[in-house]
Amino acid sequence: MNPLLGAFGSSPFEPLASGPIQVKLRLQPMSHGSIFGLLVLGAVAAFQVWVTLRVYRSRLYEPSQKSAQAKLIWLLPALGAVIAFSVLTSEEQRERRHERSDDGEFRN
């Protein structure tokens, strides 16, 4: 008797029983907490994608700065995106004020 074949029969790839294999799956409904958790995770991921796109489309940063901000966004989920979003928003507002003052219209 071949020790590799042992209880498998004549071939290790030959099934022990003939006929179709039946697998029964019982799906249970998700709890409200699980659904809420998935919605929150989806919202955080969508926010991170949106902030990452805004950072890369911005003309305020050099490519290396954009890369560093994207790393911050994805390595510190939610918090990194909030930080990058607030910095980007304040920089954009400062840039707009600077452009207005260059046009002769000074606003503080």
Backbone hydrogen bonds, N-H to C=O, Kabsch-Sander energy under -0.5 kcal/mol:
donor,donor_aa,acceptor,acceptor_aa,energy
5,L,2,N,-0.6
6,G,2,N,-2.0
8,F,5,L,-3.0
9,G,6,G,-0.9
14,E,11,S,-1.4
23,V,21,I,-0.5
25,L,23,V,-0.6
27,L,25,L,-0.7
35,I,31,S,-2.1
36,F,32,H,-2.5
37,G,33,G,-2.5
38,L,34,S,-2.3
39,L,35,I,-2.2
40,V,36,F,-2.4
41,L,37,G,-2.6
42,G,38,L,-2.4
43,A,39,L,-2.3
44,V,40,V,-2.6
45,A,41,L,-2.5
46,A,42,G,-2.4
47,F,43,A,-2.5
48,Q,44,V,-2.4
49,V,45,A,-2.3
50,W,46,A,-2.5
51,V,47,F,-2.7
52,T,48,Q,-2.4
53,L,49,V,-2.4
54,R,50,W,-2.2
55,V,51,V,-2.5
56,Y,52,T,-2.3
57,R,53,L,-1.9
58,S,54,R,-1.1
58,S,55,V,-0.5
66,K,62,E,-2.3
67,S,63,P,-2.2
68,A,64,S,-2.0
69,Q,65,Q,-2.4
70,A,66,K,-2.3
71,K,67,S,-2.1
72,L,68,A,-2.1
73,I,69,Q,-2.5
74,W,70,A,-2.1
75,L,71,K,-2.5
76,L,72,L,-1.6
79,L,77,P,-2.9
80,G,76,L,-3.4
81,A,76,L,-0.6
82,V,78,A,-2.4
83,I,79,L,-2.5
84,A,80,G,-2.6
85,F,81,A,-2.5
86,S,82,V,-2.4
87,V,83,I,-2.4
88,L,84,A,-2.6
89,T,85,F,-2.6
90,S,86,S,-2.3
91,E,87,V,-2.5
92,E,88,L,-2.4
93,Q,89,T,-2.2
94,R,90,S,-2.3
95,E,91,E,-2.4
96,R,92,E,-2.3
97,R,93,Q,-2.3
98,H,94,R,-2.3
99,E,95,E,-2.4
100,R,96,R,-2.2
101,S,97,R,-2.1
102,D,98,H,-1.6
103,D,99,E,-1.1
104,G,101,S,-1.0
105,E,100,R,-1.7
106,F,104,G,-0.8
107,R,105,E,-0.5
